[in-house]
Amino acid sequence: MTVPHLRRLLRQRSVVRFGSLLLILGLFGLALLFIQPDLAAAPRLVDRLGPAAPVAAVLGGALLMVALVPRTLITVAWGALFGPLGGAGYTLAAALVAAALGFTVGRMLGRDFVAERVRGRLARLDGWFSRQSVLGVITVRLLPVGGFGLVSYGYGTTGARVVPFLIGSVLATIPSAFGYAAIGAAVADPDEFNWLAVAPASFGLVAAAVLITRWRRAELSHRRHRPTPPSP
């Protein structure tokens, strides 16, 4: 890439915004490598916050997810601090806020860049995201394609609709939220562990298999009924 070509690119606002998005994600990744939180101080902090602790758990969890901290770790920690039901509930609320934040940032900084450059198969993939229902979002969320925050940013760069994205993000989070929060609560208080609380976590695997099968069938059906272009 020549210097004049690079200068022309940097004059394009979509390129600058997309570069800013990549820089943000890179800084979050570096922060995860070097910042070591003091987990032992967390229970004392919850006690000091008192009635404000649930609000702090939701907002703090959302910011951590946006900063690419794995949702699994947050859910286990919240389960240890607030119990299985409280930990799961606060994690679900945090997931909704984090999904909205990540989607908004991705849409503002990356959508124009992607829309201007997608061609061919990538354009068809972007169209698939634009037509996606809640079921489609759940399917993607249950696949091991990236962390919660990274997927939220990525969705914002596509033509996906915000309401199905938010609903699907929360629904896909429910099974593992209760399961991992129960595990965190068991670590904090082994005598109170209930194996039935972990059961929802297994539903995610079953749901993923069912949803992927349905998506695949829908894609095959769409291809069969797609009109054949006339020969020249």
Secondary structure as GFF3:
##gff-version 3
##sequence-region A 1 232
A	DSSP	alpha_helix	3	10	.	.	.	ID=ss1
A	DSSP	alpha_helix	13	34	.	.	.	ID=ss2
A	DSSP	three_ten_helix	39	41	.	.	.	ID=ss3
A	DSSP	alpha_helix	42	49	.	.	.	ID=ss4
A	DSSP	three_ten_helix	50	52	.	.	.	ID=ss5
A	DSSP	alpha_helix	53	66	.	.	.	ID=ss6
A	DSSP	alpha_helix	71	117	.	.	.	ID=ss7
A	DSSP	alpha_helix	120	131	.	.	.	ID=ss8
A	DSSP	alpha_helix	134	142	.	.	.	ID=ss9
A	DSSP	alpha_helix	148	157	.	.	.	ID=ss10
A	DSSP	alpha_helix	162	188	.	.	.	ID=ss11
A	DSSP	three_ten_helix	190	192	.	.	.	ID=ss12
A	DSSP	three_ten_helix	195	198	.	.	.	ID=ss13
A	DSSP	alpha_helix	199	225	.	.	.	ID=ss14
###
